[in-house]
Amino acid sequence: MGIKARDEEKQRALDEIRDIPEVGIRHEDTDWIDFDAVIDGQASINVSHAGGKFQELLKEELRPCKKRREYRARRDAVIRRTLGFSTQLDAMVRAYLRWSEACGVSGKALAAPLSDDAVVQETQTIRVVDLFDTYSLDVPMLQGGQTIAASLIERGLLPSAPYRPNIAFAIRVIELFRTIHLRCPHLAIQPFVKSLCDLHRVPFKPYLSKQFSITYDVYLSIREETEKRVQAALDRNTPKWRLRNACPACTYKLAGEKSLVFDMLVTMDGNDSLKRVIRREPATEDENGELTPGTSKELRDDRDVSGDYYLDREAVDRWTKGVLQEMLPTGKGSEEGEEGEVGSESNPCAERWKNMVNELTARMWGIFDETGIFLALCRHGFVLLIADMVQSGELAKYPLAVVNELLDVFGTRIGGGYDIGCKFGTTIANSPLGPRAGQLEYKSLVGSFHGHAHNRRCQLSFLAKYVEGLGLEDLKGCERFFSKSNALASSVRYASIFHRKQSIQEYAKHMDKQETYATLSTFLVNNYKQALRLINGLPVLEKQMKDQGVMSFETFMQWLAEEKVYLEGLSREPLEETLQMEYYQKLVNLEASQKALDDAQAKWLVITPENHNARDYTRSIEMKRRHVLETHKKDLKVVQDLETKLGVATRWTRMNPEWRMAAEMAGKRRYQRCLDDLEALVVSRMFELTKMNMSQMGYKLRKHIGKALKARSQAVRNALDKYNAAARALSPPRPELSWDLVVEYAFLADFDILSDTRQDVRERPWAAPAARIMMDEYFKIQRAREEIDRLNVEIQRLVTYMRDEEAYLQDQEKAIATKDSAVAHQIFLQRDRLRRFNVLHSCRLRKLASHPGFTGCLDPGVHIQTREDDMEVDEGNEHQVEVAEGSSNGGTSGSKGDEDDTDGDEDNTDGDEDNTDEDEEALLAEQVHKVIQISSDV
């Protein structure tokens, strides 16, 4: 392709984008004049009386040593460069596929060899940045209209400009950065480019980072388009195919497998580490002297990531508060609450938990655009959905949008873990999603880590330990994911909208393919062993039950139900008792105001010769007397109203038993409120108390954390003093709490057993420490048995998936190789990556099968979709047989039918011979597989 042809191609591309609005370009603000437009007669120049304007313009244009000024805005250059690459994307992908196929599995080759019939029209010299050196390379331009970008890619190079690049990076350099960056997200582009400069022994220059970033974007777009073509070749390009098949253990369902309580378990949570700063103009002062954020100066970038990882903003905004109120029937909903939360119902944690309240995050809206991400994972850690939190906190619209998408894709019996799942369940029920979620049996759950900080009554309904069918799942996958993805924060904080989403999605893909799938069998094996250890503790539990006089396991279920009823009774005071305490308090107020009135009326102003010239306080005394009288009348009116409601014929006095009973109840209320204040402080500021009592945490570390909390938690100590004072005032006195006792509580919800002031909770059998330990052990064993059932299903799913996926990819590779060998090579690379991990899975699962107590099966099953396809084929064969029989002569003798049967038997015999060959090939492949495993173990 000659210079003229490339210029024509560039002109065609520029013609295609000619209609792009000139964003940010204001030529009238400069003294620039287009010389070519003047020569062509398309533009005019203002000629002054002095003259010489055209001569100056001509001199400026023809000056050889002066670089021409660039008058295009930077944002316009970004758009044109992006469109320039996009017009060549198809050719670049084809070139990349040819280069990848020529490199083979190792990918170590730098350039693909030229074909025998290739005709080199000319060469172009390019400055190449490789791993350990920078050099000039003459790149051949082949005849046939190949673009320069495609020519460079076939040589293993990536251009930094779409049409006339001066510098190119070796693909292996870009791939090295991509791999290292995904493994260590702390490594950004600039330090990597600086490292290259150090290796090349040249000083770093900032423009190199920009060129590398452009090239990296081109490389990712090529890889993305390549993946699309491979998925299309595999017939996997239907909408939401990735989401429907995200996790082999969750979604690869088999025929005849055991039914589970939850078809799928997911966990979701928000994270505010991956924020993005808005680039703004300097702040300005308004009329009141307050600073207001400047206008945005973000560069226009119309690119967006493809795929179904991200929920778009329109899908999320469907669940905002205003839209929900319009969707709800008249009279349903509430005017108060956070955005996306409509209505409320009785929930012990409804007012207790507020995730990222808007008032707390409003200050950062002027700084950040995206304030974080909202993530949904399956229980094994595969990424399902990601949503950007835009200029807001963790609003209810994000989990609502996620749940709506999950119900669309996966259907029935989904268990969704959320740190405030108790409250979110109420939100779902009162939203337009409620009827559908109820019909599809969606269950809102609370993770184990956050669950221990919830109200005890909430725990009995939502805590993982008490939820039937949940197994040993802790629903903490998001926290584990965030602990790794937080390393991305530094590289996306000042990125553009597109680059931030690109980085997050690339990291999610990497985690699914290279991390989560690689450790999937480890997850299954470790959970299986943990469940077996818990089940092996059953004899110890039975001995404890015998020692404590507990006759059967049903007793624990009865105790749990009794505790729930008991705590529900404590959630509200009886109305009559509330009125009696209110009446008592108002009588106390009336008594105080009566005394103040008597004192005011008995007060006289005495004038003596010594003070007759002093200030006259008569008016001040009269004013105070009037105020006291008004207060007395007000208190008297309230007392009279309460006497009417309670039907009190004679007003209580201190000598009445009703007065003493109400005073005792008021003291208990004061005790209860002190206890609630103490619990609230521990929950909000001292969540580490729960962590200190986790298993496998050493004694010294617990004591160290306890001392640090005690030193800096004056508010908790003050609340503890108030509680102890209220506890001593009760009759009989309640047990006082010390700091060490609070720290040693097993869970924060143990405060609830102190909340009953009407009866002694210690009289309940389930409140004894030994009984509560036995209850915990019993429910752990129950969940362990459920975990075994789920793992047996998931292990067989994984084994079947490994067999089916490798076989399918191998068949497709052979079928496509004759049509497009380059795409077939990409399928081979995908199969090779899968096989590497499958070897590890097979080894781990075989070791688990030899473990005592394993009850699963490692024999592959039949995928539901495969069985449906086979049934369709069988129906088609039956239909063909019927047609054949119908087309035969009706008077044919039975011997003819026997002959047909004989032919059929011969055909079946041939089929058996073919199957025998296939079995031999499968046996040989299995032997090779074992050799690879042995080598890997060595």
Secondary structure as UniProt FT lines:
FT   HELIX           3..16
FT   TURN            17..19
FT   TURN            23..24
FT   HELIX           27..29
FT   HELIX           35..40
FT   TURN            49..50
FT   HELIX           53..62
FT   HELIX           74..87
FT   HELIX           89..103
FT   TURN            104..106
FT   TURN            116..117
FT   STRAND          120..129
FT   STRAND          134..142
FT   TURN            143..145
FT   HELIX           148..154
FT   TURN            155..156
FT   STRAND          157..159
FT   STRAND          167..170
FT   HELIX           171..183
FT   TURN            185..186
FT   HELIX           189..200
FT   HELIX           206..233
FT   TURN            234..235
FT   TURN            239..240
FT   HELIX           241..244
FT   HELIX           248..251
FT   TURN            255..256
FT   STRAND          264..271
FT   STRAND          284..285
FT   TURN            287..288
FT   STRAND          291..292
FT   HELIX           313..317
FT   TURN            318..319
FT   HELIX           321..327
FT   TURN            330..331
FT   TURN            339..340
FT   TURN            348..352
FT   HELIX           358..361
FT   HELIX           362..366
FT   STRAND          370..378
FT   TURN            379..380
FT   STRAND          383..390
FT   HELIX           397..410
FT   STRAND          414..417
FT   TURN            419..420
FT   HELIX           421..429
FT   TURN            432..433
FT   HELIX           434..439
FT   TURN            440..441
FT   STRAND          443..446
FT   HELIX           448..451
FT   TURN            452..453
FT   HELIX           456..462
FT   HELIX           464..466
FT   TURN            468..469
FT   TURN            471..472
FT   HELIX           477..485
FT   HELIX           486..488
FT   HELIX           489..492
FT   TURN            493..494
FT   HELIX           497..510
FT   HELIX           511..516
FT   TURN            517..519
FT   HELIX           520..535
FT   TURN            536..537
FT   HELIX           538..548
FT   HELIX           554..570
FT   HELIX           575..602
FT   TURN            609..613
FT   HELIX           618..646
FT   TURN            654..655
FT   HELIX           657..685
FT   HELIX           688..692
FT   TURN            695..696
FT   HELIX           699..712
FT   HELIX           714..729
FT   HELIX           739..743
FT   HELIX           748..754
FT   HELIX           761..763
FT   HELIX           765..767
FT   HELIX           769..817
FT   TURN            818..819
FT   HELIX           821..849
FT   TURN            852..853
FT   HELIX           864..887
FT   TURN            890..891
FT   HELIX           894..937
//
